[in-house]
Amino acid sequence: MYNLRYHLASLVAVFIALAVGLLLGTVVAERGVLDDQGVSLVQGLQTRFDEIAAENELLEAGLERDRAFAAEAVEPLIAERLAGQRVVVIGSAGEVGALSAARETVESAGAEVLTFTLGMPALGMDTAEPEGLAGFLHGQGVEIAGAGTPLLEQVADLLSAEWRAGGEQPLTEFLVTSGMVALESFQETGTIDAVVITGGAEGQSDAFGLELAKRYIPAGGRSVGVDLDVVEGGVAVSCAAEGVPAVDNLAMPQGRYSLVAVLAGLGDGYYGTGDGADAYYAPLAP
């Protein structure tokens, strides 16, 4: 009996070992298949990655060609479009990027450009009455409005009317001599055909610049708010919200063209990449 039990135990052990061997063999075989599938998958992904990289290189090369073409094409497109016009570019002392770009663009289009730099946000009229302003306006037969928005609107009305009239410019002279603004190439007479409004501190829209832009079109001129790129709370977005033409991609050739096109009367919309923009650039013809 002992020998039979031992024999049975040995047979069971053999069968268990055989079963374990079959199981391990199956696992190893399946793992080998899985490894082969993994290698195949990686090779396929690498091939696709190489194809995408090659496509990207072609697209980048095409994009660079398009950028170069646009940069060269914009100059003949804007040349002499604004010949004979006088344009004031308005900005803040702390922000020169958009102001310089706007000035260079308008000059390239043949306009005479004056740079009107605000000495402080809203010329200080949003919170207080600037020193001497009441006396000056009284001498002009005008009663000063209350500080804040009423005063901003009043000065914007008076300044836009003065610039459009083309005669003497006493308010402009007062703002310059009082240090509230700096006006490059100041002339005491001459009609201003258009104003370009650029950003204040950190690209934000200046309250006085916005009020002047809103009033310059009804006064018979043209106005446009510009930013180098889309800025939340920036000039272009703020002007567009008020129905004033705007350009938010002045850093691009299409934005430079759009600025000149608006001043030349070829468009009056919002051009650029911001939400609600009418198009990326202004029409090439009326």
Secondary structure, DSSP 4 states (H G I P E B T S, - for coil): -HHHHHHHHHHHHHHHHHHHHHHHHHHHHHHHHHHHHHHHHHHHHHHHHHHHHHHHHHHHHHHHHHHHHHHHHHHHHHTTTTTT-EEEEEEETT--HHHHHHHHHHHHTT-EEEEEEESSGGGGTTTSPPTTHHHHHHHTT-PPPPTTHHHHHHHHHHHHHHHHH-S--HHHHHHHHTTSEEETT--SS----EEEE---GGGBPPHHHHHHHHHHTTTTSEEEEE-SS--TTBHHHHHHHTT--EES-TTSHHHHHHHHHHHTTS--SEESSSTT-SBSS--S--
